[in-house]
Amino acid sequence: MVQQVTEAWLTEVCGGRVEELSGPKAYRVAAQMGLLAPWWLREEVIQKARTYAFQLHGETEETRKRFDFWQPVRRVPEESGCCWLLLVNRRPEQLGLLRPAFVLPVRWVKDLPHHSHLPEGLCRLADQVLTQLSTEKQIDPNTRWGLQPCWEWWLACHDLSCLEWQRWESVWVALSGGLLLTYWEGRPNPTVWATGAYQPGQGISRVEGVGPKAWAAWQMGAKVLFVPKGQEEEVRQFLDQQGVDTDLEVLPFPAGPVELRKCLAPYLARLEVPPGPDAPPDRQTAYFLRIPDDAKARQYYAGHILPKVRDRWVQNLKLSSLGATHLVTIVSKGFDLTALAVGVFQPEQCLVLFNQEMAQEAQSLPARLRAIAPQCHFVPREFFGASREDLFQEFQKAIQDFLAGLPPERLLVDLTPGQRIMNLALYDAVPEGSFVIHCQTEMDRQTRRPKPFTEIFELWQIQGQRKWRNPVI
């Protein structure tokens, strides 16, 4: 039998005060709420129901298994497509056995309609989310997506389709984040939560009950909560009133008339679990290009992508038999182009050339590069020339000092980063017998980052004389 859940039914079942609730009544309430009980009922109600169940049936192993689900939920599902919708109890006096705020766990599923037992208002909002993200060209408009309970059996006995007492607009951002992640084949972080409405042309707007929602999220294991800008203090004041020192990080969404995808950027950056080292290259690439923060993008690139690039090109270039131990490279404005050669070649010594414009970058670069080449000793060297001749003289002297009498066959010079005039002068300065490496890679237009796994390295040894002169004017 399927129970039609309406506001009137909830009032009948969940009305009253917890402190006046008897064990038998708590047992009946929990039984009527079924699988909704651990998610929606106050913890005191669940505890009283469980205690009475043991009194009634005996505290046996069989009884414990039977009523094992009558325990407060502490963690949400985290499979791809899952969303954790925070709902506020707007009638706490009349619905005293319900939590001040509670969770409706749902999931986006490809090629299915919305589940018939989900609230009609929620399904209408889900359609608006689909329309907005399709309009912004963030998802394929020809692909069908439906909203389902997180588990097929979760609403088998309860029909919420006529439950219209919630203001569903507050779950805009959570639904949107869940849809984008499943479209990307990503997985959500169960410690990152959000509440917020969205209005096209206006951006993220305020919602009711952010304090109780924050409390409910924290009890479910949340470490981060995104709220509409201006409501952070409301959350902090409410949490302070609970008398518990939480470690919940409360962050605002961007304010103003911003596209939905841009509004969600900081939330999505925290919500998506990074694809692991064994993830397919295309998923790693897509995730890398989505990371908004360059520092985090570099960290992911160094830890997950560069090792795969190195494994491929060490074999292709036969670097293990090359015999070179010293690398020369130039600090570049490009996204971690310097890291490519360092990560693949793994030198013992690395001469890092930089000019005044890149002095600040050069100062932090060695520490970052040590994460991908921990055994390498980095030698920074500033140069000042502007012409090819001046740069040639400086680079030649820097290389001589760097080799310190070692044979030129121990040297590898990277011509990938740096301005063209610098590359030409550095090429001129390479001693005969040394090796030169250059990498070509596709660049992502939007992020200006190299697209992982498009790298093509060329390696050759300098032989013979290289002569050049300025044209006669």
C-alpha positions in Angstrom: 0.0 0.0 0.0 1.3 3.5 -0.9 0.7 6.3 1.5 -0.2 9.6 0.0 1.9 12.2 1.9 0.2 15.5 2.2 0.5 18.4 4.6 -2.7 17.3 6.4 -1.3 13.7 6.8 2.0 15.0 8.1 0.2 17.2 10.6 -1.8 14.2 11.8 1.3 12.0 12.1 4.0 14.4 13.1 2.0 16.9 15.2 2.8 17.2 18.9 5.8 17.9 21.1 8.8 15.6 21.5 8.9 16.0 25.3 5.3 14.8 25.6 5.9 11.8 23.2 5.5 8.3 24.7 7.4 5.3 23.5 4.4 3.7 21.8 3.5 6.9 20.0 7.0 7.4 18.8 7.0 3.8 17.5 3.8 4.4 15.6 5.0 7.6 14.1 8.3 6.1 12.9 6.4 3.1 11.5 4.0 5.4 9.6 6.9 7.5 8.3 8.7 4.4 7.1 12.0 5.1 5.2 11.4 8.8 5.6 11.7 8.5 9.4 15.5 8.6 9.8 15.7 11.6 7.4 12.8 13.7 8.5 12.0 12.9 12.2 13.8 14.5 15.1 16.5 12.3 16.6 14.6 12.1 19.9 11.6 10.6 18.1 13.8 8.0 16.4 15.6 7.1 19.7 12.3 6.7 21.6 10.9 4.6 18.8 13.9 2.3 18.7 14.0 1.9 22.5 10.3 0.9 22.5 10.8 -1.5 19.6 13.4 -3.4 21.7 11.0 -3.4 24.7 8.2 -4.7 22.5 10.1 -7.3 20.5 13.1 -8.0 22.7 16.7 -6.7 22.1 17.8 -9.6 19.9 20.0 -9.8 16.9 17.0 -10.2 14.7 15.3 -7.1 16.2 18.4 -5.0 15.8 18.6 -5.9 12.2 14.9 -5.3 11.7 15.1 -1.8 13.2 18.6 -1.0 12.2 17.4 1.8 9.8 15.8 3.6 12.8 18.9 5.6 13.5 19.6 9.2 12.7 21.3 9.6 9.3 24.9 10.9 9.4 25.9 10.6 5.8 24.3 11.2 2.4 24.7 9.1 -0.8 27.5 10.2 -3.0 27.1 8.4 -6.3 27.1 10.4 -9.5 24.0 12.5 -9.9 23.0 12.6 -6.2 21.7 15.8 -4.7 20.9 16.6 -1.1 18.0 18.9 -1.0 17.7 20.9 2.3 14.1 21.6 3.3 13.0 23.8 6.2 10.1 22.9 8.5 7.9 26.0 8.0 5.4 25.0 10.6 7.5 23.8 13.6 4.8 24.4 16.1 2.3 22.2 14.2 4.9 19.7 13.0 6.9 19.4 16.2 8.1 15.9 15.5 9.8 16.9 12.3 13.3 18.3 12.3 13.6 22.1 12.0 15.2 21.3 8.6 15.6 18.0 6.9 16.9 16.4 3.7 15.3 14.9 0.6 18.0 12.8 -1.2 17.4 12.7 -4.9 19.4 11.7 -8.0 19.5 12.7 -11.6 19.3 9.7 -14.0 19.8 9.7 -17.7 16.9 8.6 -20.0 14.3 8.4 -17.3 11.3 10.7 -16.5 10.9 12.3 -13.1 9.7 9.8 -10.5 5.9 9.8 -10.0 6.3 9.9 -6.2 8.3 13.1 -6.1 6.6 16.4 -5.4 5.1 18.0 -8.5 6.5 21.4 -7.6 10.0 19.9 -7.3 9.7 18.2 -10.7 8.6 21.5 -12.2 11.7 23.2 -10.7 13.8 20.4 -12.1 12.5 21.1 -15.6 13.5 24.8 -15.1 17.0 23.7 -14.1 17.2 21.6 -17.3 15.9 24.5 -19.4 18.4 27.0 -17.9 21.4 24.8 -18.3 20.4 23.9 -21.8 20.0 27.5 -22.7 23.4 28.3 -21.3 24.7 25.3 -23.4 26.1 23.6 -20.4 24.3 20.3 -21.1 23.1 18.6 -24.3 19.4 19.7 -24.8 18.7 16.4 -26.7 19.6 14.2 -23.7 16.8 13.3 -21.3 17.4 13.6 -17.6 14.9 12.7 -14.9 14.8 13.2 -11.1 14.6 10.1 -9.0 14.9 9.1 -5.4 18.5 8.2 -4.5 17.4 4.6 -4.1 14.6 3.0 -6.3 12.9 1.6 -3.2 13.1 4.8 -1.0 9.6 6.1 -2.1 8.0 2.8 -2.8 5.6 3.2 0.1 5.3 7.0 0.2 4.0 9.2 -2.5 5.1 12.9 -2.1 3.6 14.1 -5.4 0.9 16.2 -3.6 3.2 17.6 -0.9 3.3 21.2 -2.0 4.0 23.0 1.3 7.7 23.5 0.5 9.1 26.5 -1.4 11.2 24.4 -3.8 13.1 27.4 -5.2 15.7 27.1 -2.5 17.0 23.8 -4.0 17.9 25.4 -7.4 21.6 25.3 -6.8 21.7 21.8 -5.3 19.8 20.4 -8.2 21.9 22.3 -10.7 25.2 21.1 -9.2 24.0 17.5 -9.1 22.9 17.6 -12.8 26.2 19.2 -14.0 28.3 16.7 -12.1 26.4 13.7 -13.5 26.6 15.2 -17.0 30.4 15.4 -16.5 30.4 11.9 -15.1 31.7 13.4 -11.9 31.1 12.4 -8.2 29.9 14.8 -5.5 31.7 15.4 -2.2 29.3 14.5 0.6 30.8 17.2 2.8 29.9 20.1 0.5 26.4 21.4 0.6 24.4 24.4 -0.7 21.1 26.2 -0.5 20.0 29.0 -2.8 17.3 30.0 -5.3 18.1 31.3 -8.8 16.4 33.8 -11.0 17.5 34.2 -14.6 18.8 37.7 -15.2 19.1 38.3 -11.4 21.3 35.6 -10.1 21.3 33.7 -6.7 18.6 35.0 -4.4 17.9 34.7 -0.7 16.1 31.7 0.9 14.3 31.1 4.1 15.6 29.0 7.0 19.3 29.1 6.3 20.1 28.6 10.0 18.2 25.4 10.5 19.4 24.2 7.1 23.0 24.8 8.1 22.4 22.9 11.3 20.8 19.9 9.4 23.7 19.9 6.9 26.3 19.9 9.7 24.6 17.0 11.4 24.8 15.1 8.1 28.6 15.6 7.9 28.8 18.9 6.0 32.1 20.7 6.2 31.2 23.5 3.7 27.9 25.2 3.1 27.3 27.7 0.3 24.5 30.2 0.9 23.2 33.4 -0.9 25.5 36.3 -0.4 24.5 38.3 2.7 23.1 35.3 4.6 26.4 34.1 6.0 25.9 36.0 9.3 22.4 34.6 9.7 23.9 31.1 9.6 26.6 31.9 12.1 24.2 33.5 14.5 21.9 30.5 14.4 24.8 28.0 14.9 26.1 30.1 17.8 22.6 29.8 19.4 22.9 26.0 19.4 25.8 26.2 21.8 27.9 23.9 19.7 31.3 24.9 18.2 30.9 23.7 14.6 33.7 23.5 12.0 31.2 24.4 9.2 32.7 26.7 6.6 30.0 29.1 5.4 30.7 30.6 2.0 28.6 33.0 -0.2 27.6 32.6 -3.8 28.5 35.4 -6.2 26.0 38.2 -6.1 24.5 40.0 -9.1 22.9 39.1 -12.5 25.2 36.3 -13.4 24.6 33.2 -15.5 23.8 30.1 -13.5 27.0 28.2 -14.4 29.1 31.2 -13.4 27.2 31.5 -10.1 27.9 27.9 -9.3 31.6 28.0 -10.2 33.0 28.2 -6.6 30.4 25.6 -5.4 31.2 23.2 -8.2 34.9 23.5 -7.6 34.4 22.3 -4.0 31.6 19.8 -4.8 33.2 17.7 -7.5 35.5 14.9 -6.2 38.7 15.0 -8.4 39.0 12.0 -10.7 41.7 9.7 -9.3 45.0 8.6 -10.8 43.4 5.6 -12.5 40.5 7.7 -14.1 40.4 7.7 -17.9 42.5 10.5 -19.5 39.4 12.3 -21.0 37.8 12.6 -17.6 41.0 13.9 -16.0 41.4 16.4 -18.9 37.8 17.7 -18.6 38.2 18.1 -14.8 41.5 19.8 -15.1 40.1 22.4 -17.5 37.1 23.0 -15.2 39.2 23.9 -12.1 38.8 27.7 -11.7 41.8 28.3 -9.5 45.2 28.0 -11.3 47.0 26.9 -8.1 44.7 24.0 -7.6 44.8 23.2 -11.3 48.6 23.0 -11.2 48.4 20.7 -8.1 46.0 18.4 -9.9 48.1 18.4 -13.0 51.3 17.6 -11.2 49.7 14.8 -9.1 47.4 13.1 -11.6 48.3 14.0 -15.2 52.0 14.6 -15.4 52.9 11.1 -14.2 50.9 9.6 -17.1 52.6 12.0 -19.6 56.0 11.1 -18.2 55.4 7.3 -18.4 54.5 7.7 -22.1 57.3 10.0 -23.1 60.1 8.5 -21.1 59.6 5.3 -23.2 59.1 7.1 -26.5 62.1 9.4 -26.1 64.3 6.6 -24.5 65.3 9.1 -21.7 66.6 6.3 -19.5 69.5 5.8 -21.9 70.1 9.5 -22.7 72.7 10.2 -20.0 71.7 13.8 -19.5 71.4 15.0 -15.9 71.2 18.8 -16.2 68.2 20.8 -17.6 68.0 24.4 -18.6 64.6 26.1 -18.9 63.0 29.6 -19.0 60.3 30.8 -16.6 57.2 31.5 -18.8 53.9 33.2 -18.5 52.3 30.1 -19.9 50.5 27.7 -17.6 53.2 25.4 -16.2 55.0 24.9 -19.4 58.2 24.7 -17.4 56.8 21.8 -15.5 56.4 19.7 -18.6 60.1 19.2 -19.2 61.0 19.0 -15.5 58.2 16.4 -14.8 59.1 14.3 -17.8 62.9 14.5 -17.7 63.4 14.4 -13.9 66.8 16.2 -13.9 69.3 16.1 -11.1 70.1 19.9 -11.6 67.9 22.5 -13.2 69.0 26.0 -14.3 65.9 28.3 -14.2 66.4 31.4 -16.3 64.2 34.4 -15.7 64.0 38.2 -16.4 62.7 41.0 -14.1 59.2 40.6 -15.4 59.1 37.0 -14.2 61.1 37.5 -11.0 58.1 36.9 -8.7 57.1 33.8 -10.6 60.7 32.5 -10.5 60.8 32.9 -6.7 57.9 30.5 -6.2 58.6 28.2 -9.1 61.3 25.9 -7.5 59.1 25.0 -4.6 56.3 24.1 -6.9 58.6 22.1 -9.2 60.0 20.1 -6.3 56.7 18.5 -5.9 57.2 16.8 -9.3 61.0 16.4 -9.2 61.9 16.1 -5.5 65.5 15.0 -6.1 66.3 18.0 -8.3 68.4 21.0 -7.2 67.1 24.2 -8.8 69.5 27.1 -9.7 67.7 30.4 -10.5 69.5 32.9 -12.7 68.2 36.3 -13.7 69.1 37.7 -17.2 68.7 41.3 -18.4 69.3 41.4 -22.1 66.7 42.3 -24.7 68.4 41.7 -28.0 69.3 38.3 -29.3 73.0 39.1 -29.1 72.8 40.2 -25.4 70.6 37.3 -24.5 73.0 34.9 -26.2 76.0 36.2 -24.2 74.1 35.9 -20.9 72.8 32.4 -21.7 76.1 31.1 -22.8 77.8 32.3 -19.6 75.0 30.9 -17.5 75.2 27.5 -19.1 79.0 27.4 -18.7 78.7 28.2 -15.0 75.9 25.7 -14.7 77.8 22.8 -16.3 81.0 23.6 -14.3 83.2 21.5 -16.5 80.7 18.6 -17.2 80.7 17.3 -20.7 77.9 18.9 -22.9 76.2 15.5 -23.4 75.0 15.8 -19.8 72.9 18.9 -20.7 69.3 19.1 -22.0 67.9 22.5 -22.9 64.1 23.1 -23.0 62.9 25.4 -25.7 59.2 25.1 -24.9 58.7 28.1 -22.5 59.8 31.7 -22.9 59.4 34.3 -25.6 60.5 33.6 -29.1 63.6 35.9 -29.0 64.6 34.1 -25.8 64.2 30.7 -27.4 66.3 31.7 -30.4 69.1 33.1 -28.2 69.0 30.0 -25.9 69.2 27.7 -28.9 72.3 29.7 -30.1 73.9 29.2 -26.7 73.5 25.4 -26.5 76.9 23.7 -26.6 77.6 21.3 -29.4 76.9 17.7 -28.2 74.1 18.9 -25.8 70.4 17.9 -26.3 67.4 20.1 -27.0 63.8 19.3 -26.2 60.7 21.0 -27.4 57.0 20.3 -26.7 54.0 21.2 -28.8 50.6 20.9 -27.1 47.1 22.1 -27.9 45.9 25.0 -25.8 42.5 25.4 -24.3 41.1 28.8 -25.6 39.0 29.5 -22.5 41.5 28.7 -19.7 44.8 29.2 -21.7 46.0 25.9 -20.3 47.7 23.1 -22.2 45.3 20.3 -23.0 46.6 17.2 -21.2 47.6 14.2 -23.3 48.0 16.3 -26.5 51.8 16.7 -25.9 54.2 16.0 -28.7 57.9 16.1 -27.6 60.8 16.4 -30.0 64.3 15.7 -28.9 67.5 16.2 -30.8 71.3 16.6 -30.3 73.2 19.7 -31.4 75.8 18.8 -34.0 77.7 21.2 -36.3 77.9 24.9 -36.3 74.9 27.3 -36.0 75.7 30.7 -37.5 73.4 33.7 -37.6 73.8 37.5 -38.1 71.6 40.5 -38.1 70.6 41.7 -41.6 72.5 44.7 -42.9 70.3 47.8 -42.7 
